Amino acid sequence: MQYGWIIGGIIILFIINKIFLMPLRKLTMHIIMGIVVLYVINTYGSIIGLATVPITAVTGIIIGILGFPGTILLTLYYTFLQ
């Protein structure tokens, strides 16, 4: 009887991991990598004429959801539309 509860608990933890934690890890990794790329673009982009993009919570969320294309879109937005 005890093994049934243990197996049930492991299955529930596995489901919680798949539903909630994996997307959160992916979002966090997108944000971290996007902020690093954005920092590099802000540092060296002025050499080729790119505008600096402010690193804020909003830009972090956009980068987190869209990933690397979000970084490119934000850079193009700030370069040509602002």
N, C-alpha and C positions, 0 to 999 in steps of 0.2 A: 504494500500500500504506500509506503514511503517513496518508493522509486517512481510511482506514478506522479506524485506531486513534484518530485525533482525534475522529471522529464517534462511535465507540463510547464514548470517554471522556466526551463531552458528554452522551450518552444516559444513561450510568451516573450522572453528577452530577445530571442532571435527575430521575432516579428516586429517588436518595438525598434530594434536596431535597423531593420530593413525599411520601415516606414518613416521613422523620424530622424535617426542619427546619420544615416548614410547621406541623405540630401543635405543635411546641415554641414557635414564634413565637406561635401562637394562645393557648397556655397562658400564656405570659409576658405577653401583652397583657391577658388576663383577670385575671391576678394584679395587674398594675399598676393597671388601672382599678378593680378591686374594692377594693384597698387605699386608693386615693384616695377612693372613695365611702364606705368604712368610716371613714376619717379624718374626712370631713365629717359623717357620722352621729354619730361619737363627739364631735365638737366641738359640733355644734348640736342633737343629739338630746335632750339633757337638757332643752331648752326644752319639748319636747312629751312628755317622760316616758320616753324610750327609754334603756335601759341601755347602758353603754359595753361594747364588744366588744374584748377584747384582740387586738392585731395580733401574731400569732405565726406560726410556720411551718405549723402545722396549719390555722389559719384561712386562710392564704394558699393552701394546697393545696385546701381546700374551695372557696374562691372561684375558684381557677383552673380547677377541674373543672366547677363548676356555673355560673360566670359571675355575672351580676347577681342572678339568683334565689338563688344561694348567699349573697350578701351580705344579702339580705332575710331568708332563713331563719336565718342566724346572729344577726342583730339581733333577730328575734322570739324565737329560742331563749333568748338571754341576757336579754331583757326579761321574758318570761313564765315560763320554766322554771328560772331560776337565782335 
